[in-house]
Amino acid sequence: MAKSTSKRFTIGVLSKHAGVKIETIRYYEKSGILPDPQRTTGGYRSYTNEHLTRLVFIRRCRELGFSMSDIRELLALADDTEMHCVDIHDRTMRHADAIRTKIKHLQNMERTLRKIASKCDGDDAPQCPIIESLQGAGSLLS
């Protein structure tokens, strides 16, 4: 990550600029993926542009579905002065492949739910084919 200039932020200003909640910033500090900020003489956190850049990076990774473990790895690579783009590319493609697998699984779930729902007229009958299907043995996914 790029080194910061001397501009300083309070946690509220950082939260607003990064688009994350204050509690999220504190969580990232506790988890070690966001460095602890310096404190003012009054004890308030004082963040830099480096914190903002890192926080936006983390937020974007989360939006793209990266796990905290993945983000730690990406940050370690980003902080490594001898990092190679191929390493980040490989991790990104593995994540994209995992998303593709999840999408297929979700599509199977949707098909199954629609199939189950198609057996129900949605009337006020005392027995519901959906409940009966959900209580049945075996996997519903096809």
C-alpha positions in Angstrom: 0.0 0.0 0.0 1.2 3.5 -0.7 2.5 5.6 2.2 0.4 8.4 3.5 0.6 12.1 3.4 0.2 14.1 6.6 -3.6 14.6 6.4 -5.3 13.2 9.6 -8.9 12.0 10.1 -11.1 11.3 13.1 -12.8 7.9 13.1 -16.1 9.6 12.1 -14.5 11.3 9.1 -12.7 8.1 8.1 -15.9 6.2 8.4 -17.7 8.6 6.1 -14.9 8.8 3.5 -14.4 5.0 3.4 -18.1 4.2 3.4 -18.0 1.8 6.4 -19.4 2.0 9.9 -17.3 3.1 12.9 -17.8 -0.3 14.5 -16.4 -1.9 11.3 -13.2 0.2 11.6 -12.8 -0.9 15.2 -13.3 -4.5 14.3 -10.7 -4.3 11.5 -8.2 -2.7 14.0 -8.9 -5.5 16.5 -8.4 -8.2 13.8 -5.1 -6.6 12.8 -5.9 -5.9 9.1 -6.1 -2.2 9.8 -3.1 -0.8 11.6 -3.7 0.9 15.0 -3.8 4.7 14.5 -1.9 7.2 16.5 -3.7 8.9 19.3 -4.1 12.6 19.9 -3.0 14.0 23.3 -6.7 13.8 24.2 -6.7 10.0 23.4 -8.7 10.2 20.1 -7.8 8.0 17.2 -6.0 9.9 14.4 -6.1 8.2 11.0 -4.1 8.9 7.9 -4.6 8.6 4.1 -2.9 5.3 4.4 -5.7 4.1 6.7 -8.3 5.4 4.3 -6.7 3.7 1.3 -6.4 0.4 3.2 -9.9 0.6 4.5 -11.4 1.2 1.0 -9.3 -1.7 -0.2 -10.8 -3.9 2.5 -14.3 -2.7 1.9 -14.0 -3.4 -1.9 -12.7 -6.9 -1.2 -15.6 -7.6 1.2 -18.0 -6.3 -1.5 -16.5 -8.8 -3.9 -17.0 -11.6 -1.4 -13.4 -12.2 -0.3 -13.1 -13.8 3.2 -11.1 -12.1 5.9 -8.4 -14.7 5.4 -8.3 -13.9 1.7 -8.1 -10.2 2.5 -5.2 -10.8 4.9 -3.3 -12.6 2.1 -4.1 -9.9 -0.5 -3.0 -7.2 2.0 0.2 -9.1 2.7 0.9 -9.3 -1.1 0.0 -5.6 -1.5 2.4 -4.7 1.3 5.2 -6.9 -0.1 7.7 -4.7 -2.1 8.6 -7.8 -4.1 5.0 -8.8 -4.9 4.2 -10.2 -8.3 1.0 -9.5 -10.1 0.7 -13.2 -10.9 0.1 -14.0 -7.2 -2.8 -11.6 -6.9 -4.2 -12.8 -10.3 -4.1 -16.4 -9.1 -6.0 -15.6 -5.9 -8.5 -13.5 -7.8 -9.2 -16.3 -10.3 -9.6 -18.9 -7.6 -12.1 -16.6 -5.9 -14.0 -16.1 -9.2 -14.1 -19.9 -9.7 -15.5 -20.4 -6.2 -18.2 -17.8 -6.9 -19.1 -19.7 -10.2 -19.5 -22.9 -8.1 -21.7 -21.1 -5.6 -23.8 -19.6 -8.4 -24.4 -23.1 -9.9 -25.4 -24.4 -6.4 -27.8 -21.5 -5.9 -29.3 -22.1 -9.4 -29.9 -25.7 -8.4 -31.6 -24.6 -5.1 -33.8 -22.2 -7.1 -34.9 -24.9 -9.5 -35.7 -27.2 -6.6 -37.7 -24.6 -4.8 -39.7 -23.7 -7.9 -40.3 -27.4 -8.6 -41.6 -27.9 -5.0 -43.7 -24.7 -5.1 -45.3 -25.8 -8.4 -46.9 -28.7 -6.6 -48.8 -26.3 -4.3 -51.9 -24.4 -5.4 -51.5 -21.9 -2.7 -55.0 -22.5 -1.4 -56.1 -23.0 2.2 -55.9 -26.8 2.1 -54.9 -28.4 5.5 -52.0 -30.2 3.9 -49.3 -28.4 2.0 -47.2 -30.2 -0.7 -44.3 -27.9 0.0 -44.1 -28.9 3.7 -44.5 -32.6 2.6 -41.6 -32.2 0.2 -39.4 -30.5 2.8 -40.2 -33.3 5.3 -39.3 -36.0 2.7 -36.1 -38.0 2.9 -33.1 -37.5 0.6 -31.7 -34.6 -1.2 -34.0 -32.2 -2.9 -31.3 -30.8 -5.1 -31.2 -32.1 -8.6 
